[in-house]
Amino acid sequence: MRWTVLTLICCSWTAHGLIRIPLRQMLSVRTQLRASNRLEDFMRDHQPDVFNRRYAQCYPPGIPSLRLGKSSERLYNFMDAQYYGLISLGTPKQNFTVVFDTGSSDLWVPSSYCVSEACGMHRKFKAFESSTFTHDGRMFGIHYGKGHMLGIMGREVLKIGPLTVKNQEFGESVYEPGFVFVMAKFDGVLGLGYFKHIMNQKSVDQPIFSFYLSKSKMPMDPGGELLLGGMDEALYSGPINWNPVTLKSYWQIKMSSIQVQGALTFCPRGCQAIIDTGTSLIIGPTRDILALQQLIGATPTSIGEYLIDCARISSLPQVTIMLNGVEYVLTAESYVKRELMGDHEICFSGFQGEDLPSSTDPLWILGDVFLSDYYSIYDRGQDRVGFAKARHTRYATLDAEMDR
């Protein structure tokens, strides 16, 4: 089923000093490429460097790239992103669909001057129509695979629901190469890596935001919410278990270990983990992930994905992630991704191998496979990330509150 951007967001509202941004779960770029029989060609054309997209200084020499923190992005964030929300820029406001991405630190949207096919499929920012736009003279580049995203920098009034952030630095892309951006259901990306500019303006009561990601697959059901300024106790059960941030340009924490139902333990001496709402997967070192795939009975395809027999899901082992002394258990229903190809169901492993650069411990990324099960809270004031068991029956009540 093809979902449209028009159904993305119905409203935003405030309650008890909190700002709620409803999210919608959409088809990922990877799913769309697979459905159109183009995924294999895309992966063959872009590997091995498709997974090494990074922010880079580009043209002209000596001009800073788009880098608010020391973030390093990867293209699979966008290929697998599923949860989007709405923002606006400018006066009068211009609306954009964005990925709210805790795995990056920057904001960019397409420019009205963009010449690529991808920009023609999305909303474009018109600086000349805004009375509050400020051009700052810099250019930025995002390098990945066989091309660059290129753009110019500016400052503008950003609105996220009823929240207004003045003088927000952002990038306007003028060239977006490749199928990923053509097929993406989002216009741009809003990085929430360390929440810096919003907190500095004291735009919310507390320097905290939280994510709830729904497990519903129905296109009209809420996909979840981003809550700015705090957390919602109705969306989780049990205590919040806090983890200190270990690298302040990311929401990066210490992970004690990962275990597959007593069979094998990965990272027995600890690893680092980035909490990333911008990807649906759990990413880990190639050697560890290969062993993990074997333990859950996943078989590789020619393009690096791993298939699982859908009939065996109920018998697959649990995967336990240990964070700060607390066990977070993922069943196969959580870590196996199901997709329909016509009338045939295909099941894929939600784990992916990638050797990510790290100056200390091996690096993992915990994406939506983990975050759909656990409500996540990002506390910039105390430099910590909290998790609690998500309460997935809550949304029937939440819908009723929205209607009042």
N, C-alpha and C positions, 0 to 999 in steps of 0.2 A: 504494500500500500504506500502511495506517495503522499507525504504530509506536506502542507504548504506553510510558508512563513507567516501567512496571514492569521493562522490559528495559534501563533506562538504565545502571545501574552494577552490576557484579558484586562489585567489591572494590577496596580500596586497600592498598598495601603499601609497606614501606620497604626500601631496599637501599643500602648504602654511604652512609648518612646522608641519603638523598634520600627525598622523599615523593611517591609517584606517585598521581595522581587520574585514573582512566580516564574518558574522555569518550565520549558516544554522539552520533552524528549523527542528528538527527530532522528531520521535515518542518517547514519554516519556516511561519510564519503566512501569508506571501504565497502559498506553494504551496497551503496548505489553502484559502485564500480563492479562489484560482483554480480549484481542483478542485471547489469547491462553487458555482461561477459567481457569487460574491459580490465578487470583487476589483474589478471595474469600478464597482459601486455604492459600495463602500467608498472607493475613491480619489476618486470624483466628490464624495462627501459631505464628504470631509476635506481635499482640496486647496484652496488651496495651502499651508495652514498645518500640514498633518500632518507635514511634515519640519522643523518648527521647535520641537520639544519642548525645553523648558529647565527646569532646576530653578528654582523661583521661591518667594519669600516669599508666603505666602497668609494663611489665617485662623488665629488672630487677628493683627491688625497688630503689627509689632514683634518677632514671634517668629521666630528663625532658621529657615531652610529646611534640608532635608537636604543639607548641603554640607560634605564633609570636605576636598575640594580646591576648585579653581576650575573644576570640570568642567562641561561643557555637553553634554547628551545630546540625542539625536534619535530620533524614533519608528522610523525605518527600522532602527535597531539591533535592535529587537525584532521587526519584521516579517520580517527576513531572518536572524535568529539561528538557528543550526542545531546548535551544539555545546554540550551541557549536561553538568553533573556534579552530584554530591551533596554536601550539607553538613548539619550539624545545629546546632541552637541549643537551649540550655537544659539543665536537670538535673531529671529524666532527659531524654535528648536527644530532640529532635523533628526529623525529617528533612525536607529540602526540596531540590527540583531547582532549580538556578540556572544562569544564564548567567555563566560566568567571563569578565568583560568588562574588557579592558585599556583600553577607551575611556571608562570612568567610574571614579569613586572611592568609591562608596557601596554599602552593603548594605541591601536591603529584601526583605521577604517579606509575604504576606498575614496579616492579623490575624484572630483568632477573632471579633472584633467587626465584621468587614467585612460590609457590607450589599449589595454589588454582585453581579451575576450571575457576574462573572469569578472572584470569590473562592470561589463555590460550586463551581467546577470544579477547585479546587486545594487543596493542603494549607494549613492555617492555623495560625499560631503561637498557642499557648494560654499566655499569660503566667501565669495563675493556677495552672498545673500545674508551673511551674518554681521551684525553690528558689533559683536564682541570678539571677533576673531583677531588674533595677533600672529603675524608671520615672524618666525625667529631666524630665518636665513640658513638653517642647517638642512642637510639631506641625510637620509638613512638608507641602509641596505640590509636585507636579510638574505643571506646566502644559503642555498641548499641545492643538492643534486646538480642539475645542469643549468641552473638559472638563478637570477637574483630577483627578489622583490625590491623595488626601488621606490623612494618617496621623499616627501618634504615634511619638515617639522613645523608645528604651530602650537598655539595655546588658545584655549577656548573654555566656555562655560560647559561643564559636563553635568547632566542630570541623570540620576539613577532613581527611578520612581520619584518621590517627592524630595529627594536629597539633591542639593545643588553644590557643586564643587567649582569654584572660580579658578581661572588661570591654569587649567589642567593642561599639561604637556601631552601632546599626542602626535601620531604620525598619519599623514595622508599618503596612501600608496598610489603611485602613478603607473606602476607596472607590476602585474601579478601573473607569473608564468605558470603553466601546468594545469592538469585536470583537477588537482585538489581544490584549487580556488574556484574553478568553473563550477564544480559540482557541489561545493559546500553550501549548506543551508544558512550559514552565517555570513554577515557582511564583514565583520572584523573581530578583534580579540581585545578584551579588557583584562589585563593582568592584575591579579590580586596578590602577587608576591610581595608580601610585607606591607601592603595597605598604607603606604607612607603618606601620599599627598592628601588623602581623605582625612587621615588622622591628624596631620599637621594643621588642617583648617578647623579641627574640632567639629566636623560636620555631623558626628554621631555622639550620643551620650557616653558610650564606652568604646574604646578602640578594639572592638570585637566584631567578628562576623561568623556566620555558621552556614553550613550546607546540609540540606536534606534532599536526597535523591530517591525518587520513587522507583519501585520495581514494576509498576504497571506498564503493559505494552499497548494499551488502548490509546489511539491517537488523540482523543479528546480529553483524556484524563490529565490532571496536572503532573508534570514531570518532576516536580519538587519545588524547592524554594531556596533562594539566597536571602538570609536575614542579616541586615546590617545593624550593628549596635548592640548585639547580644545573642541570646539563644532562646529557643522555645521548648519548654519542658514537656509540652504535649507531643512533641515529635520524637522523643526518645524515652527509654526506660532504663532504670538502674542508675548507678553513679557515673559521673564523668571522670575518666581517668586521664590525667594530664601528662604531657611529654614536653620537656624543655626543648626549645629550638636550638639546633647546633650550628646552623649557618643562616645568618639573618637576612641574606638576600633572597633566600627561598624559605618555604615552610618545610624545613628539613629537620628530621629528628633521628634519634638513635633507635635502631631496630635490633633487638637482642638475638632473635633467631626466627627461622621459618622451618616448620616440621611437617612432614607428610605422614600423618597417623602412625607415628612410632617407627616408621621404616627408615627415614633418613632426615637428618637435621642440616639445614643450610645456615651459613653465617653463625657457626657455633660461638665465635668470639665477637660477634656483633657486626652490624653493617649500618650504613646511613640510608635513610629513606626519605624521598621527597613526596609530600602529599599533594596530589595533582588532580584537580577536577577537570583538567583539559584533556585527559585521555581516559578511555574506558578500560584500559588494560592494567595488569601488574607486570612491570618490567624488572628483569634481574639479569645478573651476569650470565653470559651465554652458556658456560659450562654447567652452572647450577640449574638453569632453566631446562637444559636438555635432559638432565637427570630427573628433574621434577616431571617433565612431560612423559618420560618413560614410566614413572611410578603411577601416573594417573591414566596410563594406557592411551596416550595421544600419539598419533602417527603423523609425520611431516608430509606436507605437500611440496610441490615444486617451487612455490613462491614463499616458503618460509612460515606458512601457517600450520597449525596442528589440528587435525580432525579427531573427534571423539565419537564413538558409537553411541547415538542417542539412547538406544535401548539399555545401555549400561550405566546411565547416570546415577540411578539409585544405589548402585553398588560401589561407586567410586569412593576413594578415601577422602577424609577431611584434610584440609590444609590449615595449619595453625600458625598465626603470626604473633610473635611475642614482642610487646612494646612496654617498656618500663615496668616489667613484672606482671603484666596482665596479658592473658591469652585471648586472641581474637580468632574465632573459628569460622572458616569458610567451608560450607558444604559444596558439593558438586553443582547443586542448583544455583549457587552463587558464582562459581568460577567457570562454569561452562556457558558459552554464549550460543543461543539458538537463533537460527535464521531460516526463513522460508524461501525456497527457490521453486516458484510455481506452487505445486501442491506437495512438495517434498521438503522435509525438515532436515537441515544440516546443523551439526553441533561442532563448535570450535573451542579450543582451550583459550581461556582468558589470560594465559601467561605468555610472555614474549621475551626472548633473549636479546640483550643488547649490552655491550660492554661500555658503560658510561664513564667518562673521565671523572676521577675523584682523587683528591690529594691525600685522603686518609683511608677510611674503610671502603670496601666495595659498596657501590651505590645501587639502590633499588628505587622504583617509582610505584607508589600505591595509588592507582587510579580508581575508576568507578566500580570495578569489580569488588574492591574493598569498601569504597565509600557508599555504595548502595545498601550495604548491610549496617554500616556504622555512621551515625550522625557525627559530623565533625565541626569543631569549634576552633577558631583561629584568634588567639588573644595576643595582640601586638603590645599591649600594655605590660604584660608579664612574660612576653617571649615564650609562648607555649602553645601547643596544639592539644585539644582534648577530643576524646571519642567516647560515645555511649551507644548502646544498641538502638538502632533506628526502630521506630514504632510505625510499621507500615499500614496499620489499620486506621491511622489518624486522619487520613485525607478525606474520608467521608464527612467527618466533623468540620474539617478545615473548609471544605466547599460550602457547607452551610453558613459558616462565619462570613465567607466572602459575599454570600447572597444577602446578608443583612445590611 
